[in-house]
Amino acid sequence: MLTSCGLLAQVPPDIAVLHAITQQQIDMQAAVAKGVNISTETMGIPDFKVGKVSVESREKLSDPEIRRQAASHGAYIKDLYKVTGTYNATLTKGDQTIEQNSPFEVYLGNRPKSMRSTVSAAEAAELWYLLSPDSAKAL
C-alpha cells in the first residue's frame, strides 16, 4: 500500500506484535501475582516463550480516546492498530512443560522517532507502543 508521499504504509511489524504479546503475558502474570498478594520474585512465575504468531488482522483505527489515553502516558502516537490472531506458547515450571495455542488482541500505536532528513535510518525508525487503558509501553 502506498501513501501520498510514495512511501510504503507502515503497519505493526511481526516483531512488534511478538513483543506486544510477550509484554501482555508479563503484565498479566504480574497482575495475578499482585492480586493474590504474592511476590513475583518468590512465586516462581512459569517461564514462557512465545512461539509462532499468526496474525489474522491488522485493523487501522481512529479512536481519539485511545490517542488521549496514550498521550497521558507519554506516547504521542501517529497511527493506531488493533491486531488480532493466535500464538503458540511454551510454559515451563520446574520439570513441567505445557504447550498451548491462544488467541490474542493487542492495540499498537506508532510514532516516528524523527522525521528530519538529517538523522540516520536507525534514529528515524518507528517506535511502537503497546496500548492499554492504564499504560503505553514502548516495544
C-alpha positions as CSV (number, residue, x, y, z in Angstrom):
1,M,0.0,0.0,0.0
2,L,1.4,3.4,-0.9
3,T,0.8,6.7,0.9
4,S,0.6,10.1,-0.9
5,C,4.3,10.6,-0.4
6,G,5.0,7.3,-2.2
7,L,6.3,5.5,0.8
8,L,5.1,2.2,2.0
9,A,2.4,2.5,4.6
10,Q,3.6,1.2,8.0
11,V,1.6,-1.4,9.8
12,P,2.8,-3.1,13.0
13,P,5.6,-5.4,12.0
14,D,5.6,-9.0,13.2
15,I,8.4,-8.4,15.7
16,A,6.4,-5.6,17.4
17,V,3.4,-7.9,17.6
18,L,5.6,-10.6,19.2
19,H,7.0,-8.1,21.7
20,A,3.4,-6.9,22.5
21,I,2.1,-10.4,23.2
22,T,5.1,-11.2,25.4
23,Q,4.7,-7.9,27.3
24,Q,1.0,-8.7,27.8
25,Q,1.9,-12.1,29.3
26,I,4.4,-10.5,31.6
27,D,1.9,-7.9,32.7
28,M,-0.8,-10.5,33.2
29,Q,1.4,-12.7,35.4
30,A,2.4,-9.7,37.5
31,A,-1.2,-8.7,38.0
32,V,-2.2,-12.2,39.0
33,A,0.7,-12.4,41.5
34,K,-0.2,-9.0,42.9
35,G,-3.9,-9.9,43.1
36,V,-3.2,-12.9,45.3
37,N,-0.6,-10.9,47.2
38,I,2.4,-13.0,46.1
39,S,5.8,-11.5,45.3
40,T,6.8,-12.3,41.7
41,E,10.3,-12.9,42.9
42,T,9.4,-15.7,45.3
43,M,6.4,-17.1,43.4
44,G,8.5,-18.8,40.7
45,I,6.5,-17.5,37.8
46,P,6.4,-20.0,35.0
47,D,8.9,-19.3,32.2
48,F,7.2,-18.8,28.9
49,K,8.3,-18.5,25.4
50,V,6.0,-17.1,22.7
51,G,6.4,-19.1,19.5
52,K,4.6,-19.0,16.2
53,V,2.4,-15.9,15.8
54,S,-0.3,-16.0,13.3
55,V,-1.8,-12.5,12.6
56,E,-5.4,-12.6,11.3
57,S,-5.9,-8.9,11.1
58,R,-4.2,-5.5,11.4
59,E,-7.0,-3.0,11.6
60,K,-6.2,0.7,11.5
61,L,-8.4,2.6,13.9
62,S,-9.1,6.2,14.5
63,D,-10.2,6.4,18.1
64,P,-9.4,9.8,19.7
65,E,-10.0,8.4,23.2
66,I,-7.2,5.8,22.9
67,R,-4.9,8.5,21.5
68,R,-5.7,10.7,24.5
69,Q,-5.1,7.8,26.9
70,A,-1.8,7.1,25.2
71,A,-0.7,10.7,25.3
72,S,-1.5,10.8,29.1
73,H,1.2,8.1,29.4
74,G,3.7,9.9,27.2
75,A,3.0,8.1,24.0
76,Y,2.1,10.6,21.2
77,I,1.1,8.2,18.5
78,K,0.6,8.8,14.8
79,D,-1.3,5.6,13.8
80,L,-3.3,3.2,15.9
81,Y,-3.9,-0.5,15.1
82,K,-5.9,-3.4,16.6
83,V,-4.0,-6.6,15.8
84,T,-5.7,-10.0,16.3
85,G,-4.6,-13.6,15.8
86,T,-3.2,-16.6,17.6
87,Y,0.1,-17.6,19.1
88,N,1.8,-20.7,20.4
89,A,3.4,-20.5,23.8
90,T,5.5,-22.9,25.8
91,L,5.2,-22.6,29.6
92,T,7.8,-24.2,31.8
93,K,7.8,-24.5,35.6
94,G,10.2,-26.9,37.1
95,D,10.0,-30.2,35.3
96,Q,6.6,-29.5,33.7
97,T,6.2,-28.1,30.2
98,I,2.9,-27.1,28.7
99,E,2.3,-26.0,25.1
100,Q,-0.7,-24.0,24.2
101,N,-2.3,-22.1,21.3
102,S,-4.0,-18.9,22.4
103,P,-5.9,-16.1,20.7
104,F,-4.5,-12.5,21.2
105,E,-5.7,-9.0,20.7
106,V,-3.3,-6.1,21.1
107,Y,-3.6,-2.4,20.4
108,L,-0.4,-0.9,19.0
109,G,0.4,2.8,18.2
110,N,3.4,4.1,16.4
111,R,5.3,7.3,16.3
112,P,8.3,8.0,14.0
113,K,11.3,8.9,16.2
114,S,12.3,11.6,13.8
115,M,11.0,13.0,10.5
116,R,14.2,15.0,9.8
117,S,16.2,14.0,6.8
118,T,19.5,14.7,8.7
119,V,19.1,11.7,11.0
120,S,20.3,8.1,10.4
121,A,17.8,5.4,9.4
122,A,18.1,3.9,12.9
123,E,17.3,7.2,14.5
124,A,14.3,7.7,12.2
125,A,12.8,4.2,12.8
126,E,9.3,4.0,14.1
127,L,8.7,3.4,17.8
128,W,5.8,1.1,18.5
129,Y,3.8,1.2,21.7
130,L,1.6,-1.5,23.4
131,L,-1.5,0.4,24.5
132,S,-4.0,-0.4,27.2
133,P,-6.3,1.8,29.2
134,D,-3.8,2.2,32.0
135,S,-0.5,2.3,30.2
136,A,1.5,2.8,27.0
137,K,4.7,0.7,26.8
138,A,7.4,1.2,24.2
139,L,8.3,-2.1,22.5
